[in-house]
């Protein structure tokens, strides 16, 4: 089996730098040719299972640390997934039962969102099924609070999606995102609808699927947004532009398309402090993280242009983002890509950067 992801080569190079090894020394320790290692690190040659295992052994890590595909194995989360499936299977025909007042439902949903942002997946997975059923019941009950409850249900679906996506249930993730979009439509909340489009991109990132429809979905969501006059709308639009820039760069679209999305994101971030808006981190630090990701996707020339003399500033932005939403940063794949890039740009990475990368499980 071969693994074509060029980020594998980047991680190998980053880990080699952390271990203070030359390419020649690592190749010797792994018993592979220097030419093979160079091509793997450059991304011009896919890495086979055998080569990956040899390099991992020489570097003193597990192979999944180099692929970036660490498995989530919490048995209690896996045990709760069937209950989440049952809850959404009956989203339009929930069991009869009580419904708490709106303020209590709001607090319960906020707790679920906080558990998502702090990666408390076990408790989140176990608490979500009854909450999803109760919120579905409340939405179907109608009344003057229906739109507000639908907004809560959309947020709860997003929390459930975090569990499904992180633990590899991509079919369940896709269903939850569709239900999130449906609830956002009922809520008639433009920022929430945009957030649903942002999250939907996960479906296309999963298992290396074609990202072209994902980019189209992001751009359609941007077309549908009203003028972003509030912080929530600016954050929603800015997040869409940031993700669209990364997706376009990964697709090797016209660089002008990538640049335009980043230009719009920079415009929208002005006056918006770093924070979490509708469950998504946005602000100057988040923008900088996405700039790193865009540079990674565009290749060495763009990376050199962007980061010449700016490595300390880049790392500072990552540290700021960590202070704002630590677990959100820790789980964000773009953050890991950024850290791998910064490690590769250092001949001898500083201890603080290595420690940050280990904390974020980038290496």
N, C-alpha and C positions, 0 to 999 in steps of 0.2 A: 504494500500500500504506500502511496506517496501523498504528502501533505503539501498542497501548492501555496498555502497562505504565506505571502512574503513577510508578514509580521513575525512568523516563526524565526526567520533568518535575523530579523531585527532583534528579537529577544535573545537569540544565541549570542549575537555581537554584544548586546548590552550586558548579559551575564558574564561574558568573557572579560569585559572591561571591569566589572565589579570584582572578579577574581584576579585581576591584574595579570592576565595571560595574553601572550601574543598569539596570533593566528597559528603560527608554526608550532608553538608549544601545545596549544589545544588540539591541533590535528594529530600531533604525536601521541598525546595522552589518550585520545579517542581511537587511535589506530585507523585513521582515515587519511586520505591524501590532502595536502594543503590546497590543491586546486578545488577539490570538492567543498572544503569548508568555505573558501572564498566565494564560490558560486552560491552556496546556500545562504551565506550572510548577505550577499548582494540581492538575493531573491530571484536570481536567474536560473536556479536549479531547485526543483522541489526536493524536499527532504524525505527520505524513506523512513519507515519505522526503525530499521536497523541502525541507520545513521543517527536518527533522533535519540535512540536509546543509548548509543555509544557516547554521543555528546553530553547527554544528561548525566551519565555515569561519570564522565570526566569532569563535569562541572559540579558534581555533588548535589544534584537536584533531581526531582521526579520529572519524567517527560512532559507531564501536563503543565508544569511550570514554564516550559518553553513554548508550548502550543497556545497557552492562555485559555485552555478549556478545562479548568478545574471543575470536577464534578461536585455537585452539592448532594450530600448523602444523609442529611438529617432524616431519620426514619419517621419521626413524628410528623414532619411536613408531608412526606409521601403518604402517610396514613390518612392525612386530612384532605388530600386532593380529591378522592371520590366524593366527599361531602360537598366540596366546592362545585364539582360537576353536577351533583344532584340539585344544588341550589340554583344553578343557572339553567339547568334543563327545564325547570318549571318557572322561568322568569315571568312568564305571562299568565301562569295558573298557580300561584303560590298557595300553600295551605292557609286555611283560615287561622286567625290568631290575633293577638293584641298588637297595637302599634303605639309606640311611645310618642310623646309630644315632640314637635320639631326640634326644640332646643336640645332634648336628650339624644335624639337621633344625630344631631349635629356634633355633639360631644363624642358620641361613639364612633362616628365616621372620622373625626379629627384624630382620635386615638389610633384608628387603623392607619391613617396617613402617616402619623408619627412613627408607628411601628415599621412602616415601609421605609421611611427615610432613615431610620436607625437600624435597618436590616434585622429586625426581630421577627424573622420569618416563621419560627415555630409558633409563637403566640398569635401572630397575625393569621396564619393558616387555620388555626383552631378556632379563632374568634369570628372569622369572616362568614362562614356558611349561615348562621342564624341572622347575622346582620344583613346579608344580601337578601335573604327571604323576607325579612321585616321591611326593608326599604322597598322591595318590589311590591309588597302588599300595600304599602303606603302610596306608592305612585299609582297603582291601579285603583286605589280608593278615590282618586280625584280630589276635588276640593280646591280652595284658593291657594293651598300650600304645595300643590302638585309640582310646580316648576322648581321650587326650592328643594323638595325631596328628590326630584330627578337629578339635580346637581349633586346631591349627596350620594345618590346611587352611582353616578358616573365616577365619583372619587373612590367609592368602595370597589367598583369594578377595576379601577386602575391599581388599587392595592392588591387585589386578587391576581391581576395580570403580573405584577412584580414577582409573586410567588411562582406562578406558572412558568414565566420566562426564565427566572434564575435557576429553576430546577429542571429545565429541559422539556417541559410539557408545551411544546410549541403549538400543537393543535388547540389546546385549551386556551393558550394565550391569544390566539387569533380570534376565538369566539368571544373572549372577554373584551377584547378591543372593539369588536363590532357592537357589543352590548353597551360599552362605554359611549361609543359614538351615538347610538340610539338614545341613550339617556341624556346626553348633552343636547341633542336636537330637541327633546321634550323640554329641557330646561330653558331653551332659547337663549343660551349664554354664549356669546361669540368667542370669548376667551377660552371657555371650556371646550367648545367645538374645535378650536384651533389646537388645544392641548391634546384632544383625542387624535387629531391628524398627526401630531408630533409622535405620540406613542405608537401609532399604527405602523410607523417605519420599522419597528421591531420585527414585524412579520417578515419583512423583506431582508433584514439583517440575519435572521435565524437561518442556520444551516447553509449560509452562503447563497441565498436565492438572488434572482435577478433584481437589481435595485432600481431599474428604470421606472417601473410603476410606482415605486416609493417616492422617487423624485417628483414624478408627475402629481402624486397625491399631495405632497407638500406644497407645490406651486399652486395647485387648485385651491388648497386651503387658504393660502395667502391672498389669492384673488377674491375669495369670499369674505375676507375679514373687512369690517368697517374701518374707517380711519382710526388708527391707534392713538386715542387721546388720553386714556387712563393708563396708570402703571401696569395694570393687569393686561390690557390689550397690547401695550408696548412690549411687555415681557413675552406674551404669546407670539406676537409677530416676530420679535427678535429671535426667539427660540426656533421658530420654523425656518427662518433664514439661516441660522447657524447650522442646523441639521441639514438643510438643503445644500449648503456649501460643502459640507463633508461628503454627502452622498454624491454630489456632482463631481467632486474631486476623485472619489473612489471610482466613479464611472469613467474617469479621464475625459470628462466633458470639456467643451471649450473653456479655457482658463478665464475668459471674460465672464462666463456664467458664474463661475465660482467667485470671482472677484466682486461681481455685482451683489451676490447674496451676502458676502462678508461686509461690503460697504453699507448695505441696508441694516445689517445687524449692528454695526458700529454707530450708525445714526440713531437707532432705536435705543441703544443702551445708555445714551446720554441722559442724565437725570434720573436713572433708575438704579437704586442701590442694590448691591448684591443681596439676594434673598431667594426665597422659595415662593413662586407664584403659581397657584393652581397645581401645586405638587411638583413643579419643575424649577430647578435652580436657574437663575438668570441674573446677570449683572456683569460688571467689568471683568471679574476673575473668570467667570464662566465663558465669557467671550474669548479671553486669552487661551483658555483650554482648547476651545474649538479652533482657534488660529493655529495652534500646534497640530491638531488633527488634520487640518487642511494641508499644512506643510508636509506632514507625513505622507498623505495620500498623493500629493503632487510630485513628490520625488526629490532627489538630492538638490537640484538647482534651486527650487523654491525653498527648500528647507534651509539651504545655506544663506539665501537672500534674507529670509525671515529672521533667522536666529544668529546672524553674525553679530557678536558682541552683546546679545540679548539673553544669554542663558540664565543669568541671575534674575533678570526681570521675569522671565518665564516661570522659574521655580518659585519666585515670590508670589506670583498670581495663583499658582497651585496651592501654596500654603494659605493664602487668603481664602480660597474656595473651601479648603479643609476646615478652617475656623467657622465658616458660615454653615456648612452642612457636611460634617465629617463623613458620615456613612454614605451619603449620597455620592460624595467624591470617591470614596473607597470602592463603590460598586460600579462606577461609571467607566465603560470601556474606553472612551475617548481619553480619560485621564490616564489610564494605563498606557495607551499608545503614546501620549505626550511624555510620560516618564521614561518609557523605553527610548524614545528619541533623545531626550536630554542625557540619558546615560551613555548613549552611543556617541554623543558630541563631545564627551569628556574622555581624554586619554586615561586619566585616573579620577573617577567620579568621587566627589566629596562625600564624607560620611553622612551628612544630613540628607543628601539626595538619595543615597543608597538606602538609608533607613526609611525614608518616605516611600520609596519604591517597594520595599519589603512590606511596609504597612498596607499599601494599596494592592498588594499581591500582583504587582506588575512583573516581578521576577521571583 
